[in-house]
Amino acid sequence: MKNIYKILLFIPLITMLSCDDNEDYGDLKTKGTTTLENSVFIATDNLDDFIALAGLRTTKKISVGVNNVIATDVIVDFKVVLNGVLATLDEDYKMEKAVIEKEQYEGASAITFLKVGNYDVYVSNSTENSLKVVYNRLRYFVPENVTMTLNWEDSYYDYGLFVLENQTPLTDIYSNYNSDIHTLIGYSDGVSNSEMVNLSLPVGDSFVYLEDYWNDNADIPVVFSFQQGGQAEETIEIIMEKDKWAVKITTEFDGVDKVSYKIEAL
């Protein structure tokens, strides 16, 4: 049996990514997003026009702030819009209310995207009546996941497919994977002659590492396949003579609603 529990430890249960945890509240005022009144708002420098790429069923951190501290805890609720229509909690997305503790300037929540599309996230209200709600927003585009498969003829051989954000020295994923150096996006590591992962990729380069579990070094041909949504499948033929970095994937986002991928053999 494979030590699958080792691999599970590589992936955090929730990936929390902050937009900007060092908000300059005075700068927000100069941008016209708050007034001298006590205000509560999305705390980010990326206001309104910037659209970030996010993954289906992945989680993003949402920071909220006040421009003047309050003597009591403030509970902040959100409005989420999907493709121009008010989204439904637990159907289109998952999200908890945020808490800004008393005498603090900032609190946080997190949103998990359950459907494909364009999301806008706003503060809708708070438990402090003295706070004016500022309707700035965070914007995300969530595309379809991509699917990667690895196939070979004889199930006697045992290969694993691992997708990482960076290509760094790695001779065996079971013995010298280091979470301080490597960032695992996803993996498939069963016991058969086929592996498959369905996941979202970050903008930029990602890398596929193929692991020969038995270290047979047997020069076995395998076929790597890549598919985005309903588009045509792309394939790369590879000889598995050892554990190896095998494929580079470049993800590009147009900043609105189109994502493209380029795959190439390493």
NUTOR-898785 format. One record per residue (C-alpha): x, y negated, z. Coordinates in nm, 2 decimals. Example, Ala and Ser with C-alpha at 12.3 -4.5 7.8 and 13.67 -1.06 7.14 Angstrom:
<atoms>
ATOM | 1.23 | 0.45 | 0.78
ATOM | 1.37 | 0.11 | 0.71
</atoms>
This chain:
<atoms>
ATOM | 0.00 | 0.00 | 0.00
ATOM | 0.11 | -0.35 | -0.07
ATOM | 0.17 | -0.59 | 0.21
ATOM | -0.12 | -0.81 | 0.10
ATOM | -0.14 | -0.98 | 0.44
ATOM | 0.20 | -1.15 | 0.37
ATOM | 0.07 | -1.30 | 0.06
ATOM | -0.25 | -1.42 | 0.22
ATOM | -0.04 | -1.62 | 0.46
ATOM | 0.10 | -1.82 | 0.17
ATOM | -0.24 | -1.99 | 0.09
ATOM | -0.40 | -2.23 | 0.35
ATOM | -0.77 | -2.18 | 0.40
ATOM | -0.84 | -2.54 | 0.30
ATOM | -0.61 | -2.77 | 0.11
ATOM | -0.64 | -3.12 | 0.25
ATOM | -0.51 | -3.39 | 0.02
ATOM | -0.51 | -3.75 | 0.13
ATOM | -0.57 | -4.04 | -0.11
ATOM | -0.39 | -4.30 | 0.11
ATOM | -0.35 | -4.27 | 0.49
ATOM | -0.17 | -4.60 | 0.52
ATOM | -0.44 | -4.84 | 0.42
ATOM | -0.37 | -5.22 | 0.44
ATOM | -0.70 | -5.35 | 0.56
ATOM | -0.60 | -5.71 | 0.50
ATOM | -0.53 | -5.61 | 0.13
ATOM | -0.88 | -5.47 | 0.11
ATOM | -1.02 | -5.81 | 0.21
ATOM | -0.82 | -5.99 | -0.05
ATOM | -0.96 | -5.75 | -0.32
ATOM | -1.31 | -5.85 | -0.22
ATOM | -1.41 | -5.51 | -0.09
ATOM | -1.48 | -5.63 | 0.26
ATOM | -1.57 | -5.96 | 0.42
ATOM | -1.48 | -6.12 | 0.75
ATOM | -1.79 | -5.94 | 0.89
ATOM | -1.73 | -5.61 | 1.06
ATOM | -1.73 | -5.35 | 0.78
ATOM | -1.69 | -4.98 | 0.72
ATOM | -1.57 | -4.84 | 0.39
ATOM | -1.38 | -4.57 | 0.20
ATOM | -1.01 | -4.63 | 0.29
ATOM | -0.81 | -4.61 | -0.03
ATOM | -0.61 | -4.83 | -0.27
ATOM | -0.77 | -4.64 | -0.57
ATOM | -1.09 | -4.84 | -0.60
ATOM | -1.38 | -4.76 | -0.83
ATOM | -1.20 | -4.73 | -1.17
ATOM | -0.95 | -4.46 | -1.08
ATOM | -1.07 | -4.10 | -1.14
ATOM | -0.87 | -3.82 | -0.98
ATOM | -0.87 | -3.45 | -1.10
ATOM | -1.00 | -3.20 | -0.84
ATOM | -1.05 | -2.83 | -0.85
ATOM | -1.37 | -2.63 | -0.83
ATOM | -1.42 | -2.50 | -0.48
ATOM | -1.12 | -2.70 | -0.36
ATOM | -1.12 | -2.97 | -0.09
ATOM | -1.01 | -3.33 | -0.08
ATOM | -0.97 | -3.54 | 0.23
ATOM | -1.18 | -3.86 | 0.25
ATOM | -1.06 | -4.14 | 0.47
ATOM | -1.29 | -4.41 | 0.60
ATOM | -1.20 | -4.73 | 0.78
ATOM | -1.32 | -5.04 | 0.96
ATOM | -1.16 | -5.38 | 0.94
ATOM | -1.22 | -5.45 | 1.31
ATOM | -1.20 | -5.19 | 1.58
ATOM | -1.52 | -5.09 | 1.77
ATOM | -1.56 | -5.02 | 2.14
ATOM | -1.75 | -4.69 | 2.07
ATOM | -1.71 | -4.40 | 1.84
ATOM | -1.85 | -4.46 | 1.50
ATOM | -2.01 | -4.17 | 1.30
ATOM | -2.00 | -4.23 | 0.93
ATOM | -2.22 | -4.06 | 0.67
ATOM | -2.17 | -4.03 | 0.29
ATOM | -2.36 | -4.05 | -0.03
ATOM | -2.23 | -3.83 | -0.32
ATOM | -2.33 | -3.87 | -0.68
ATOM | -2.28 | -3.59 | -0.94
ATOM | -2.30 | -3.69 | -1.31
ATOM | -2.49 | -4.00 | -1.22
ATOM | -2.75 | -3.83 | -1.00
ATOM | -2.77 | -3.80 | -0.62
ATOM | -2.59 | -3.48 | -0.54
ATOM | -2.73 | -3.21 | -0.30
ATOM | -2.54 | -3.12 | 0.01
ATOM | -2.44 | -2.75 | 0.03
ATOM | -2.56 | -2.70 | -0.33
ATOM | -2.34 | -2.94 | -0.52
ATOM | -2.08 | -3.01 | -0.25
ATOM | -2.00 | -2.95 | 0.11
ATOM | -1.90 | -3.23 | 0.35
ATOM | -1.92 | -3.32 | 0.72
ATOM | -1.97 | -3.67 | 0.86
ATOM | -1.66 | -3.86 | 0.96
ATOM | -1.58 | -4.00 | 1.31
ATOM | -1.38 | -4.32 | 1.37
ATOM | -1.29 | -4.30 | 1.74
ATOM | -1.33 | -4.61 | 1.95
ATOM | -1.05 | -4.86 | 1.92
ATOM | -0.93 | -4.69 | 1.60
ATOM | -0.93 | -4.82 | 1.25
ATOM | -0.97 | -4.49 | 1.06
ATOM | -1.14 | -4.16 | 1.05
ATOM | -1.17 | -3.87 | 0.80
ATOM | -1.39 | -3.61 | 0.65
ATOM | -1.34 | -3.37 | 0.35
ATOM | -1.54 | -3.28 | 0.05
ATOM | -1.55 | -2.95 | -0.13
ATOM | -1.67 | -2.94 | -0.49
ATOM | -1.91 | -2.66 | -0.57
ATOM | -2.00 | -2.76 | -0.93
ATOM | -1.83 | -2.89 | -1.24
ATOM | -1.87 | -3.26 | -1.32
ATOM | -1.80 | -3.62 | -1.23
ATOM | -1.83 | -3.70 | -0.86
ATOM | -1.86 | -4.04 | -0.69
ATOM | -1.82 | -4.06 | -0.31
ATOM | -1.95 | -4.36 | -0.10
ATOM | -2.01 | -4.45 | 0.26
ATOM | -2.39 | -4.45 | 0.30
ATOM | -2.43 | -4.56 | 0.67
ATOM | -2.28 | -4.54 | 1.02
ATOM | -2.41 | -4.52 | 1.37
ATOM | -2.28 | -4.88 | 1.44
ATOM | -2.54 | -5.13 | 1.33
ATOM | -2.29 | -5.42 | 1.34
ATOM | -2.09 | -5.27 | 1.06
ATOM | -2.17 | -5.37 | 0.71
ATOM | -2.14 | -5.08 | 0.46
ATOM | -1.90 | -5.16 | 0.17
ATOM | -2.00 | -4.95 | -0.14
ATOM | -1.65 | -4.89 | -0.28
ATOM | -1.60 | -4.53 | -0.39
ATOM | -1.37 | -4.24 | -0.46
ATOM | -1.41 | -4.08 | -0.80
ATOM | -1.33 | -3.72 | -0.91
ATOM | -1.36 | -3.51 | -1.22
ATOM | -1.40 | -3.13 | -1.15
ATOM | -1.34 | -2.91 | -1.46
ATOM | -1.41 | -2.55 | -1.52
ATOM | -1.14 | -2.32 | -1.36
ATOM | -0.90 | -2.14 | -1.59
ATOM | -0.86 | -1.77 | -1.60
ATOM | -0.52 | -1.59 | -1.63
ATOM | -0.48 | -1.21 | -1.68
ATOM | -0.19 | -0.97 | -1.71
ATOM | -0.25 | -0.63 | -1.88
ATOM | -0.03 | -0.33 | -1.96
ATOM | -0.09 | 0.03 | -2.06
ATOM | 0.03 | 0.26 | -1.78
ATOM | -0.10 | 0.20 | -1.43
ATOM | 0.20 | 0.39 | -1.30
ATOM | 0.38 | 0.06 | -1.32
ATOM | 0.27 | -0.21 | -1.07
ATOM | 0.30 | -0.58 | -1.14
ATOM | 0.17 | -0.89 | -0.97
ATOM | 0.08 | -1.23 | -1.11
ATOM | 0.16 | -1.54 | -0.90
ATOM | 0.10 | -1.90 | -1.00
ATOM | 0.32 | -2.16 | -0.83
ATOM | 0.35 | -2.54 | -0.86
ATOM | 0.73 | -2.54 | -0.88
ATOM | 0.99 | -2.32 | -1.04
ATOM | 1.27 | -2.27 | -0.79
ATOM | 1.51 | -1.98 | -0.73
ATOM | 1.30 | -1.67 | -0.65
ATOM | 1.43 | -1.31 | -0.69
ATOM | 1.15 | -1.12 | -0.51
ATOM | 0.83 | -1.28 | -0.39
ATOM | 0.80 | -1.04 | -0.10
ATOM | 1.15 | -1.10 | 0.04
ATOM | 1.24 | -1.46 | -0.04
ATOM | 0.92 | -1.66 | -0.08
ATOM | 0.95 | -1.97 | 0.13
ATOM | 0.65 | -2.20 | 0.18
ATOM | 0.89 | -2.49 | 0.25
ATOM | 1.02 | -2.45 | -0.11
ATOM | 0.75 | -2.28 | -0.31
ATOM | 0.38 | -2.39 | -0.34
ATOM | 0.15 | -2.10 | -0.43
ATOM | -0.16 | -2.20 | -0.62
ATOM | -0.31 | -1.85 | -0.66
ATOM | -0.22 | -1.48 | -0.72
ATOM | -0.35 | -1.14 | -0.82
ATOM | -0.16 | -0.84 | -0.68
ATOM | -0.38 | -0.53 | -0.69
ATOM | -0.29 | -0.17 | -0.78
ATOM | -0.40 | -0.11 | -1.15
ATOM | -0.28 | -0.19 | -1.50
ATOM | -0.46 | -0.53 | -1.50
ATOM | -0.44 | -0.85 | -1.28
ATOM | -0.66 | -1.16 | -1.30
ATOM | -0.68 | -1.50 | -1.13
ATOM | -0.95 | -1.77 | -1.17
ATOM | -0.83 | -2.10 | -1.04
ATOM | -0.78 | -2.48 | -1.08
ATOM | -0.44 | -2.62 | -1.18
ATOM | -0.29 | -2.96 | -1.07
ATOM | -0.19 | -3.22 | -1.33
ATOM | 0.17 | -3.15 | -1.45
ATOM | 0.36 | -2.83 | -1.47
ATOM | 0.27 | -2.50 | -1.31
ATOM | 0.46 | -2.17 | -1.34
ATOM | 0.37 | -1.80 | -1.35
ATOM | 0.59 | -1.56 | -1.17
ATOM | 0.56 | -1.18 | -1.24
ATOM | 0.65 | -0.94 | -0.97
ATOM | 0.76 | -0.58 | -1.03
ATOM | 0.65 | -0.42 | -0.71
ATOM | 0.84 | -0.10 | -0.75
ATOM | 1.14 | -0.28 | -0.91
ATOM | 1.14 | -0.02 | -1.19
ATOM | 1.32 | -0.25 | -1.43
ATOM | 1.17 | -0.03 | -1.71
ATOM | 1.13 | -0.27 | -2.00
ATOM | 0.75 | -0.24 | -2.01
ATOM | 0.55 | -0.47 | -2.24
ATOM | 0.28 | -0.67 | -2.08
ATOM | 0.03 | -0.93 | -2.22
ATOM | -0.03 | -1.26 | -2.04
ATOM | -0.36 | -1.42 | -2.13
ATOM | -0.49 | -1.77 | -2.06
ATOM | -0.84 | -1.90 | -2.11
ATOM | -1.01 | -2.24 | -2.03
ATOM | -1.38 | -2.21 | -1.99
ATOM | -1.54 | -2.08 | -2.31
ATOM | -1.25 | -2.17 | -2.53
ATOM | -1.04 | -1.93 | -2.73
ATOM | -0.80 | -1.71 | -2.53
ATOM | -0.42 | -1.77 | -2.57
ATOM | -0.18 | -1.48 | -2.52
ATOM | 0.19 | -1.43 | -2.46
ATOM | 0.37 | -1.09 | -2.49
ATOM | 0.63 | -1.03 | -2.23
ATOM | 0.88 | -0.75 | -2.15
ATOM | 0.88 | -0.68 | -1.78
ATOM | 1.24 | -0.57 | -1.73
ATOM | 1.26 | -0.74 | -1.39
ATOM | 1.09 | -0.99 | -1.15
ATOM | 1.08 | -1.31 | -1.34
ATOM | 0.94 | -1.65 | -1.41
ATOM | 0.74 | -1.59 | -1.73
ATOM | 0.51 | -1.87 | -1.83
ATOM | 0.50 | -2.25 | -1.79
ATOM | 0.16 | -2.42 | -1.80
ATOM | 0.13 | -2.80 | -1.85
ATOM | -0.20 | -2.96 | -1.74
ATOM | -0.29 | -3.30 | -1.88
ATOM | -0.59 | -3.51 | -1.77
ATOM | -0.72 | -3.81 | -1.97
ATOM | -0.83 | -3.99 | -1.66
ATOM | -1.20 | -3.96 | -1.74
ATOM | -1.34 | -3.61 | -1.82
ATOM | -1.11 | -3.41 | -2.04
ATOM | -0.84 | -3.16 | -1.93
ATOM | -0.60 | -2.98 | -2.17
ATOM | -0.35 | -2.71 | -2.11
ATOM | -0.03 | -2.60 | -2.29
ATOM | 0.12 | -2.26 | -2.22
ATOM | 0.47 | -2.15 | -2.32
ATOM | 0.70 | -1.85 | -2.25
ATOM | 1.00 | -1.91 | -2.03
</atoms>
